[in-house]
Amino acid sequence: MKQTDTVRREAARIEKIYSVTTEDSVTLYWEKPEGAADCEYRISCGEEQKGITDKTHITIDGLEAETEYIFQVEAVDKGEKLSSLLPQSSRGRMSSLLPQSCRVRTGKKKERLDVTKPPYNAVGNGAVMDTRALQQAIDDCGEGQAVYLPAGVYLTGALRLHSDMELYLEENAVLQGTDRVEDYLPRIWSRFEGTELECYSSLLNLGELDHDGGYRCQNVVIRGKGTIASGGRILAERVIASERERLKDYLASLGEKIKECEKPETIPGRVRPRLINMSNCRNVVLSGVTLKNGASWNVHMIYSDSIVTHDCSFYSEGVWNGDGWDPDSSSNCTIFNCTFYTGDDSIAIKSGKNPEGNQIGRPSEHIRIFDCRCAFGHGITIGSEMSGGVDDVRIWDCDMSHSMCGIEIKGTKKRGGYVRNVHVEDCAAARILFHSVGYNDDGIGHPVPPVFENCSFERLRILGEYYGDGREWIPCEAIELCGFDVPGHELKNIVFRDIRIGSERESRKQTLSLQCCENITFERLQCI
């Protein structure tokens, strides 16, 4: 698969088109044009129309391998060209209304290394350990090849991927990690909740952690119609029990300071393996698969760039800290058309924790999240580990109504760092939380609090009730805004525009809470 983009054109229309290609398909995606609330997109190749969608992405199948195509994407409103997207002074200028184009070339048809065939002979019955067979196929995989898992259950411990390879899971193929702690050795240098430390190896491991170094793993594809799963809650509990015993003297020495942590399990729980861990990686595509039951976070990218995830499902209900997709001090990360059933955040953007995160100083930036749905879990969050900074995040066409937190931006007073230029539009959410919090507050504080500023929320539906652990609806404040009680660190320059608040299930009084705020703008709020 290959990611490409077009040259920036006039700002009044689709500015960029990106593509992810296989040997016989292309997925096109683009940023939503400003103001495009009710719009559809027509996709064509030459004179042939390839599709119409109201999403900002489309997959086109049935293409020829190693063939160049030029696709056009045109924004259309109510059967007419989308002049409403143009500034008043630009309307009528036909040059601003032409379709945007994207030139792509499909990839070569890859040789499949079938893990069930010689010399690998993986069993795939869910009982026999297939770790050696799978790792050998991965090690053998060259640039023009793909490790192929046909239908079956492949029981395994930790696996290590490398640059310029593909892992393909056929429908009904399950890459099943065990629930035994010893299968995730050796420990590797990683980062969890903002702290670099030795953690257990994840089920799939890409790259090596180095906050001062370059990219260690590049051009990797993980795709298909199968499932990547791990030991979930059982594995998590076993790791925590083992680590608590190993650290018993240190934990005892903390005394009352242990209360600064979120829970007693916080410190021993930091070494839990992820489902997929990417450290110092670039150009990784994750598509089509089901991701299930990591012992902590499911997909975690650290110090990485250009990670694209699309058309995936995430399941981790009942797993504490069971986040879905977490970019951590990473850039140009994109996720779309994914569904989440998670034990914690669906998506969490992070950049380290005080004081280490301040010193390393690597932000998460240029993050794009669109057409994603939370069926169960906490929703989309930024923080609370954001000491390296978070900048330029766009979220659109997402449904976070069936969540506990909706869309949440958070940090403690100790964090330092910043969150700025977060723009959310055309979404549904249980609530909006943009606030300071007091939990997970261990560690040495930064001399000054964080800066939260310059963000916007437009054309949102906010329920003012959240979806609880028991799958019940619980009334809550629709919007909570709270900065820091230090001059210059108030929550500032935040715009809410065209907001509908309330639930169709029950009409009730809605509450908006503001504290330590400056220059907060509300335009056209409607309570239903």
Summary of the structure (lengths in Angstrom):
residues: 528
radius of gyration: 23.3
end to end distance: 45.8
largest distance: 73.4
contacts: 1978
relative contact order: 0.08
helix: 11%
strand: 46%
